[in-house]
Amino acid sequence: MLASVLNSPQAIEVNIQIVRAFVLIRQYALSHKELTDKLKELENKYDTQFQDVYDALNFLLQKDKKLTEHNNRKPIGFNQSKENE
């Protein structure tokens, strides 16, 4: 968060205030049934959408990792440069 990037008392204080604000919003939301139901509905909707994004990112990361491993492997076969020596 902010305090981990900027190591100053003001950054730490702002970070604490941000966390407190989110805690208050969460408590307010939990105290109101209708708002809580809407929040849960939104969480479920966006969790599935973000899961698709996470799956795509993981696929791309694995693809890059496999490509790097493939390019860094020791080649097999005949090497002409050693024959000329």
Helices and strands as residue ranges (DSSP letters): H 2-5, H 9-31, H 33-72, H 80-83
